[in-house]
Amino acid sequence: MAYEHKEGQGSLFKNEKQNDRQPDFKGTILIGGITYEVAAWERISQKGEKYFSLQSSLPRERPATRPPQPAQPVSPQSYATPMDPFYPAPPISADDEDLPF
């Protein structure tokens, strides 16, 4: 079971960054019954003081992982040849009605 925050509380964790634009820390906070994602970047002010620049957002919907699809059945037309006993007969057209049998 995942940890659930109390109202008004959250947590940040060090982010394993792939590039410099990604946040240094990521986490969540629970406000008004809604869990928000929080991102933080370490910055240095013009006076040389360290601070955190923050951004919050509603959680992004992650695509659900779909179960593997079963293999599609192979139609007889895809592998049969005219000499196969299961080769499908050609469709009958209106011109074929005058055949004697």
DRENDO-1510 file (C-alpha; in Angstrom, 1 decimal, always signed):
<recs>
REC; n; res; u; v; w
REC; 1; MET; +0.0; +0.0; +0.0 .
REC; 2; ALA; +1.3; +3.4; -0.9 .
REC; 3; TYR; +1.8; +6.1; +1.7 .
REC; 4; GLU; -1.1; +8.5; +1.8 .
REC; 5; HIS; -0.5; +12.1; +3.0 .
REC; 6; LYS; -2.7; +13.9; +5.5 .
REC; 7; GLU; -4.5; +17.0; +4.3 .
REC; 8; GLY; -2.1; +19.9; +3.7 .
REC; 9; GLN; +1.0; +17.7; +3.8 .
REC; 10; GLY; +3.3; +16.4; +1.1 .
REC; 11; SER; +6.8; +15.2; +0.3 .
REC; 12; LEU; +9.6; +15.8; -2.2 .
REC; 13; PHE; +12.2; +13.3; -3.3 .
REC; 14; LYS; +15.5; +13.8; -5.2 .
REC; 15; ASN; +14.8; +13.4; -9.0 .
REC; 16; GLU; +17.1; +11.4; -11.2 .
REC; 17; LYS; +17.4; +14.0; -14.0 .
REC; 18; GLN; +17.9; +13.1; -17.6 .
REC; 19; ASN; +18.6; +16.7; -18.6 .
REC; 20; ASP; +19.1; +20.1; -16.9 .
REC; 21; ARG; +15.5; +21.3; -17.5 .
REC; 22; GLN; +14.0; +18.6; -15.3 .
REC; 23; PRO; +13.3; +19.4; -11.7 .
REC; 24; ASP; +15.8; +18.6; -9.0 .
REC; 25; PHE; +13.1; +17.3; -6.7 .
REC; 26; LYS; +9.6; +15.8; -7.4 .
REC; 27; GLY; +6.8; +14.8; -5.1 .
REC; 28; THR; +3.1; +15.2; -4.2 .
REC; 29; ILE; +1.0; +17.2; -1.8 .
REC; 30; LEU; -2.7; +16.7; -0.7 .
REC; 31; ILE; -4.7; +20.0; -0.7 .
REC; 32; GLY; -8.5; +20.0; -0.5 .
REC; 33; GLY; -8.7; +16.3; -1.1 .
REC; 34; ILE; -6.8; +16.5; -4.4 .
REC; 35; THR; -3.3; +15.2; -4.7 .
REC; 36; TYR; -1.1; +17.6; -6.7 .
REC; 37; GLU; +2.3; +16.9; -8.3 .
REC; 38; VAL; +5.1; +19.2; -7.1 .
REC; 39; ALA; +8.4; +19.9; -8.8 .
REC; 40; ALA; +11.3; +21.9; -7.3 .
REC; 41; TRP; +14.4; +23.4; -8.8 .
REC; 42; GLU; +17.4; +24.5; -6.7 .
REC; 43; ARG; +18.3; +28.1; -7.7 .
REC; 44; ILE; +20.7; +30.8; -6.5 .
REC; 45; SER; +19.4; +34.4; -6.2 .
REC; 46; GLN; +21.3; +37.5; -7.4 .
REC; 47; LYS; +22.4; +37.9; -3.8 .
REC; 48; GLY; +23.9; +34.4; -3.8 .
REC; 49; GLU; +21.3; +32.9; -1.6 .
REC; 50; LYS; +19.9; +29.4; -2.3 .
REC; 51; TYR; +16.2; +28.9; -2.8 .
REC; 52; PHE; +13.7; +26.5; -4.4 .
REC; 53; SER; +11.6; +27.4; -7.4 .
REC; 54; LEU; +8.3; +25.4; -7.2 .
REC; 55; GLN; +5.7; +24.3; -9.7 .
REC; 56; SER; +2.5; +22.3; -8.9 .
REC; 57; SER; +0.1; +20.6; -11.3 .
REC; 58; LEU; -2.7; +18.2; -11.3 .
REC; 59; PRO; -1.4; +14.6; -11.8 .
REC; 60; ARG; -1.0; +13.6; -15.4 .
REC; 61; GLU; -3.0; +10.6; -16.5 .
REC; 62; ARG; -0.7; +7.8; -17.2 .
REC; 63; PRO; -1.7; +5.6; -20.1 .
REC; 64; ALA; -3.0; +2.3; -18.8 .
REC; 65; THR; -1.0; -0.6; -19.8 .
REC; 66; ARG; -3.1; -2.7; -22.1 .
REC; 67; PRO; -2.9; -6.5; -21.8 .
REC; 68; PRO; -1.3; -8.2; -24.8 .
REC; 69; GLN; -3.8; -8.6; -27.6 .
REC; 70; PRO; -4.5; -12.2; -28.7 .
REC; 71; ALA; -3.2; -13.1; -32.1 .
REC; 72; GLN; -5.6; -12.4; -34.9 .
REC; 73; PRO; -7.0; -15.5; -36.6 .
REC; 74; VAL; -5.5; -16.2; -40.0 .
REC; 75; SER; -8.0; -16.1; -42.8 .
REC; 76; PRO; -8.0; -19.0; -45.3 .
REC; 77; GLN; -7.4; -16.5; -48.1 .
REC; 78; SER; -4.1; -15.4; -46.6 .
REC; 79; TYR; -2.5; -18.9; -46.9 .
REC; 80; ALA; -4.6; -21.0; -49.2 .
REC; 81; THR; -3.8; -21.7; -52.9 .
REC; 82; PRO; -6.2; -22.8; -55.6 .
REC; 83; MET; -5.1; -26.4; -55.2 .
REC; 84; ASP; -5.9; -26.5; -51.4 .
REC; 85; PRO; -9.2; -28.2; -50.6 .
REC; 86; PHE; -10.1; -25.3; -48.3 .
REC; 87; TYR; -9.5; -22.6; -50.9 .
REC; 88; PRO; -12.5; -20.3; -50.9 .
REC; 89; ALA; -14.7; -20.4; -53.9 .
REC; 90; PRO; -14.9; -17.2; -55.9 .
REC; 91; PRO; -18.0; -15.0; -55.3 .
REC; 92; ILE; -21.0; -15.7; -57.5 .
REC; 93; SER; -22.1; -12.8; -59.7 .
REC; 94; ALA; -25.3; -12.1; -61.5 .
REC; 95; ASP; -23.6; -13.1; -64.8 .
REC; 96; ASP; -23.1; -16.6; -63.5 .
REC; 97; GLU; -26.9; -17.3; -63.3 .
REC; 98; ASP; -27.1; -18.7; -66.8 .
REC; 99; LEU; -24.8; -21.6; -66.1 .
REC; 100; PRO; -26.5; -25.0; -66.8 .
REC; 101; PHE; -25.8; -26.6; -63.4 .
</recs>
